[in-house]
Amino acid sequence: MAHRLAERDLRLDDPRRIPYDAYLAMTEEEAAAVEDGFNTLWRPVYLNMLQERRLDWLLVCGEEVIVTSNEMELPSPEEVERLAQERNCIPFIVSQPAEIEESGWHSTHSPGDAYPTLAVVVEGVGVGLALISDFDTGSPCCFFDLDQ
């Protein structure tokens, strides 16, 4: 057991160097530690690379970036597995963090109930109109008061 722990600790020095077959033989806890090690040591580096190259994601296998894309569609699990097996290295996919878009919430007549809303300002020459609309998809119609 001590030998295995020493081996694991050495591997965590750079998780990219761990052979894929060794990774597959790990316990869930060991595999999670490897992934955490990669995220701590290398994810910031690859996120920076995504920004510089304007990419949506990249696939690292070993110490090499082997696939990149500026489209959100990731490679299939079968393709990732094939690449990992061919190269005998752990595949790490690094993608842009999801952007969280928030909108205001509008209360309804029911206590504790609200809908997300979108504020829209329409401006013309000498005329302006501010609207707040909710996304209540249960409503068959949407009415605007043009006098306000």
C-alpha positions, 0 to 999 in steps of 0.5 A: 500500500505504501508503494502505491501511495508514493507512486500516486503522489509522484504522479500528482506532480504532473497529472498529464504524465499519468498513463491512461491505463494506470488512470483506469486502474485507479479508485474513484478517490485516486482518479478524483485527486488526479483530476483535482491536481490537473485543475489546480496546476494546469486548468488556469494555463489552458484557460488562458490559452483559450482566451488568447486563441479565442477557442471554446474548448481544447483537449489535452492528452499528455503534455500536448493540446491535441484538439481545439475548437471555437465551436461549442460542440465537444468531441464524442465520448467515443472519440475522446476514449479513442484518443486516450487509448491511442496515446495512453494518456488521460484526456482532459477537456478544458472549456470556457466557463459558462456565462451566467446571464441574469435578469430581474424578477417580477412578482406576480399576484401569488405570494412567493411567485415571480417570473424572469423579466427583460427590460427593453428601451425603445428610442426614436427621435424625441420619443422613448419607451421603456418596457419590462416584460416577463417570460410567462410562456403560459400566456397566449398573448402579450399586450403593450400599453403604447400610451405609457 
